[in-house]
Amino acid sequence: MKQLCSGIIFSIAAIGLGMPTLTYANQQPKPNVTILATGGTIAGSSKSSTDTTNYAAGSLSIQTLFDAVPNLKEVANVTGKQIANVDSNDITADILLTLSKTANTLLNGDQQGVVITHGTDTLEETAFFLSLTINNKKPVVLVGAMRPATAISADGPMNLFEAVTLAGSKHAVDRGVMVVLNDRIASAYYVTKTNAVVNDTFKAIEQGYLGLFVNGQPKFFYTPAKPIGQVYFDTSKLKSLPRIDIIYIHQDQDDVLLQAALKAGAKGIVIDATGNGNMPKPLEKVVNELSNKGIPVVITSRTGSGYVSDKSYGISSGFLNAQKSRILLQLAIATGANHKQITEYFDKQR
Ligand SMILES: NC(=O)C[C@H](N)C(=O)O
């Protein structure tokens, strides 16, 4: 279908998951950028323009996001694909695999960059997953918003404009998968959501930002540098990801939840431990028993930052938090790694 809208020509066609594709045709030589839309608050709407917590995430279409930012056509030839339209808490392994495969195909073709619109709650998990599964120097940029599109001073339109600009920028090449929110450019590998409500929520406390936006232009602080321990997994033949559960440690804890997770089919466990990877003594013993049976148990820190060093139990995660360790463990198991190889993947993070 072709139609005219605000002087821009676009077409709508069906794609993979039965969602629409939309293309803004443009006369001038501009970078080709595809936006893969998945929902989130950036596509959220509320009855009240001041309500920033009680709203429906993933309720506006990619078309509505485009219409809110007519300037997009000035910086790129933008194509949009609606991959999903959900709150990011409902992002599934299927959606992750679809995003990875679609982005790889687009970047191996004529697209200079890919933008993924996403809810912020689990954005870092998708961003980390893509940073482990896209082996291409072209930019991949994840973007979201903290205020729904219907709010006064919604942050989504500017965030989207900056994400598309970044994905089409030659300065963004070979910087890994990136996250853009609130004018800041962060590495997907390190960044995490640190605040439940404010706009300035994505931070990498130790590693810092890669750069920021000034007057719509990306300014980078560093020449491209690879994260330590960067590994790649080929998702092209993957159809599913194994169940991995995260267990949160507290005082006086036994192994009931851990055993329940295994009974439910978990192929590995992430233990979000205290301090730099500590837990009650009886649990240490259980972790060692599981390791002897070949079940990987990765130890992270519930403090939210810092480092988990070598322990006499489990596999230490180094700098990776629990949710990112879960993704790495899923990919390692899905691609057939044994206990020794899994340990090596995590050793590389340290
Ligand atoms: N700011 C947001 O996008 C939060 C929303 N619950 C989501 O992750 O989809």
The ligand as an SDF file (V2000), in Angstrom:
LIG
                    3D

  9  8  0  0  0  0  0  0  0  0999 V2000
   10.1560    3.0410   30.6710 N   0  0  0  0  0  0  0  0  0  0  0  0
    9.7290    1.8650   30.2200 C   0  0  0  0  0  0  0  0  0  0  0  0
    9.8330    1.6050   29.0370 O   0  0  0  0  0  0  0  0  0  0  0  0
    9.1560    0.8940   31.2280 C   0  0  0  0  0  0  0  0  0  0  0  0
    8.1840   -0.1210   30.6810 C   0  0  0  0  0  0  0  0  0  0  0  0
    7.5840   -0.8620   31.7730 N   0  0  0  0  0  0  0  0  0  0  0  0
    8.8660   -1.1200   29.7710 C   0  0  0  0  0  0  0  0  0  0  0  0
    9.9390   -1.5770   30.0690 O   0  0  0  0  0  0  0  0  0  0  0  0
    8.3090   -1.4780   28.7510 O   0  0  0  0  0  0  0  0  0  0  0  0
  1  2  1  0
  2  3  2  0
  2  4  1  0
  4  5  1  0
  5  6  1  0
  5  7  1  0
  7  8  2  0
  7  9  1  0
M  END
$$$$
